Amino acid sequence: MNGLGRIGIDTGGTFTDFVRLDDAGITVDKRRSTPDDPSRGILEGIAYMSEKQPVAGIIHGSTVATNAVLERKGARVALLATRGFEDVLAIGRQTRPELYNIFVAPRRPIVEPELVFGVAERLDADGNALMALDGAEVDRLARTVARSGAEIAAVCLLHSYANPAHEREVARRLRRAGLRVCLSSDVLPEHREFERWSTTVVAASVTPLMDRYLGRLESSLRGPRLQIMQSNGGCISAAAARAQAGRTLLSGPAAGGVGARAVAAAAGYNNIISFDMGGTSTDVSLVENAIAMTTESVIGDFPVRLPMIDIHTVGAGGGSIAAMDTGGALRVGPRSAGAVPGPACYGAGFELTVTDANLLLGRLDAEYFLGGRMPLDALRAHAAARGLAAKLKLSVPALAEGVVRVANANMERAMRVVSVERGHDPRHFALVAFGGAGGMHACELAARLDIATIIVPRHAGVLSALGMLFADVTRDYSSSVLERCDSTKLAALRNRFQPLLRAARRELAAEGFGPARRVLELSLDVRYAGQSFEINVPFSRYFRREFDRLHQRRYGCSNPARPAEIVNVRVRASGLAGHPKLPKSKERDAVATPGSRRPARFGGRLWNTAFYRWEELPPGACASGPAVVTGGEATAVLPPGFAFRVDGFGNLIILQRQR
């Protein structure tokens, strides 16, 4: 490892996390996010982390692009589509968000209707020109778009995945008029117009924003190389991220999955469910030897069909607000207190959150939150709970337990989505709990799912930032095929990969990766004839057999006699960055000694609970619950019936004693 090391930075809705890993070990920092200007908090943290010694590089995962889409604060986009297909985005798949509500409000379009323009041109499904492009008309359109006030133009022409020539000519003329351009044939060269249109427009809407944000960040750093985490679990240069901002939409959660896998693998666990509970949301993902990927994702109301780590997100976090719904029932989330004002116990908020409930139950050390840097206000949390408790006719402790149970129910459903609903038995996996609040809820969730082993990493509260330091430089490439398996020769299929492989080798070489440090993975999207969606399988001579096997596991049925078709070919190209080694100490059996004991509530009654400080627990230390382990970035809670051991990496390995 370079002696200077690198810093991973994860900007979340409530906190921004920093991890430095170098020859001296791991250094961490956690500070409140600055939503008004995320770069301000980032630069302050970098200055703190590098004041004693500079760093060689920085890897950053950001929610800037995600929030811009969710809050509709992206750039003003003009859409140029094949004439007659201007309404593809508005029509979508003709699905309704509320099936039985005939008065449901229409989705707010991401492109204003007056900024949608038709282009006279037409290609057939094989990419042959049926109607030539009229250059003079495109020039007139370019002048109209330039006067419209749009910051960027998204060009989405019919069948451009088969032949991008018309899109590239439109782009050339738009750029000549001084416009920024985002092409669907560059962003997503695959069939399905609605998903391609939507993905391209979303990418276009965040490109100017990310370009400005990353440009300011790069100019302020003046030294360390800046790389950006992608949604696919890899990283790219800041320059590439500025040009391909759509690939950064879920960069923070993706880094958490990478970090969870790295920590669990080092501890000897290859099959895990990662459980990342932050301040605003909870992200769960399943790893069975390898991180699961998907191209089916929705951000806000918009499909985004780009390779991403398969993560299921729910609006349940430490800052999720508890309230009574119109039916008189208790609800928790998805509304969050965020970084400002934050939970009531942080000293500024007025509404009861999950963090406040945990404090009221005695499951947090108010004097040692964030290692003592941010004491909690229990009286303010109690005041926030009183009004809601009166409305629900509950005592404050009963309300607090109810808030935790409701939040747990939301998160349990998310875990079932990525495991049981996809043919996996959660009992065969370890639960890796991280994020600032993950370790507080992991044991109760594991009990509900009958998971025997829980891992709470030593640096659970900043694991997404740590995960960025394990990310390789990764690019994804795809091309539509749409051919029957039984009529496609293996040699012809190999030839389909060649343009993608050439592009992959060229771009990895530009990033400084020679042949020995490149990994190229080939895969196919396959479906039964007549199906609408595909399963991704590794490319080999046995790909059809593997497709049938995966279909059986995922859906409970398969039909090897039924014709199947290849929809897309894919290449995942990785430049191996060299994964750092986590510091490890020798374990010595010992009984952990609590720093204090105090009452905490579990299952409707108070228990005499041991409180430990993480940094005072040596490797090999063991203890039984009820217990609370507090650290500088996160807290772990063990209800009665659980026991923990500290492994050589400082992780808590928690087991259920009574099952």
Steps between C-alpha positions, in 0.01 A plus 500: 500500500618854430615638835286809448184288476158608374181649643148368435218752543129417523257791503166400651181680589599545866876441530805511275747219573875494445737201513874520443687174448879502483801316642418635845153340495146641486407855600134605499296815534126560499340843484161655427426544129466850354198470265523863387847429356620137531853592390546722807470212746710277273788746478495554877522125556780456246697779666459329839595155365809623314633769734784276627583335169366549146315226314558348157138474397138553595198286408167673545145367503234767480124538528508822295372332181245284686354793690483711186276237336287438810451872568466596130792741531694382198581696187234619255505233227379516142403168339546436129317183396400339171195684368187312603666372818515823699260360762692182587600637843149624576335172401762279667372149561148627570539396862331686786662562838163447673307225327154568649512880515332646191588854612873437538711798398710445188873460543685827469710471183875535526500690167265795460258439209612816319858364498414181308584519129439255217774416249401382153697176455438128523705181532367147496575246775818390319631856479426556130386851403133521400499882510818700464589771749442855374805699611341839430201413719730386781685832479168683538414280799842569650437875488156450658644286781779753560237774547283283729718537809583129521838423658545170318333302222417129524486334157292180489429367152320182408725192459820701559631199696529322163649798315607820682578696181192726511547578870864588447417733212232674709750534784762651267258769387373571853855542630575733211216717634669508841287237676603218734373163379423158652442215251293190575738295282782596739307471826301181428544334157219250564145446375185609690431862415342609828784373721763638260323838479456517880857397583644750253286790623581425865872486416471827309321673787781431747798549267535882525446486877763231556736672257487822705516320835794278411676784321488713817616206709791419269618860483486529880704181559808602299695179541340164576346311211121503528298193401125456523307193613251359251170322555658177368743471792803627309654844470592727210705815463335829586525602134307189392241555772445858386427371150297192610324627811216246472740227612538666843132501599531235775869526578473518881287187551714313246813573703330359808446169322864490392617578854271240658626232265867591565461500880294179505738315266797597719310361800428173315141556381428495125119487503348806664202733510631854529284730713589869480284713728590864482324816606250522214460155346597134522668313215512122488678272255585132473847363426538132408875475433464801268312830522164478322450742210189627325402733217143544627483807721261788565609832647208720587244427228757424234642167382880508479629199307870509583710230670471545876555294811167334575391706802152529648438827683227593749434832671596383848805647672609645827346833402166356383216692660222327698144624450136390524329433168139586410386160631654560842790258450867565564714562191877538479654667192550548215517866606834569667641769725818495287815682605309819576324511742575130569350286779370689802779365720758667273385830646309671218213274386150485646360173358551150638735281293636146520821631661295679767307178565821302550627763742172491697533120523845536656674345199732796436773648716397866499838618627707293256312543170755530217771427755387785725525763226123549487312445829127426462212688660272240663262763640440643153431150363250439782327829426474404130338169598241628749253651252497197270475262796192686623336481157559125483404449867838342578769559756822650370696170545225303323501752215878476469483119477221533243711734286787250498265209417342688208841602364618139536194374311580733209860380490406134536281528189797643310717205607236254386490670158871432434499151653177298529327662202801416282537139602759538779464367855621776738601233754792413272644852518669719758352845561757781466357806673651842451416865463463710811187312612532153342655334806218625722231307312691204355441248779124548509483470122719189502268341756200565272678344200666218699849616399757347733799733449517879505816695417527862610826632348741694718446808287133432429400865502737586215506171309379654173798735507728206577345299217607764249863415575432142378343610171664418169474729198202348320320565170191327358421456131196350329345444160162362394490169308138374495572157350372150576746279687448201272581702185809676638845343454742532792768649272257765371405581858867546592530747214218705655725568797797625299400872465424512871829333590695743283333796669565347844871442435540848354335676795678294766830574330414871514449460875850351530418128522719261304384152386613333826272725706186461288208263557239470224176317586261401219130432560167470321145612572279200418123440514249245382335597172198715579626623837544870568802491731834323510744325731869580474726194469877461451604438141615145435399212273262394781321835535159353409528234772600766754203715397257214566660438842477864605143527373406197711654649814357847454149413383454139607463374143698448180439352158816378322291397199365851446683723250709776658654815359806712567400862556828678586870425521691666786861558594608606848856631492696547823838660555640340815594783735664276763284431803638614835530258792298568811708521820468180707609417857541168676198383699529402866202357685375739765177599670414858413467741792218756466572864569160538663161338549166673469139409418389458139161383372457180298175312445293728719718485811818654639819295503826569680713564191879505463652793308836451327723738306615345174858628514543344845406150380809293408483237222360180650285676760159336555179599680128424505199726459323706592784728402576821314835552325569866420765635265609816329277445195236240590326309778414128520214373718471140623161409649476214751581167334796623293875488560794663326868434435750756369702358210852596394370784281304654789163388357222378727402144407159459662322167544155413626530292818131408515343404167 
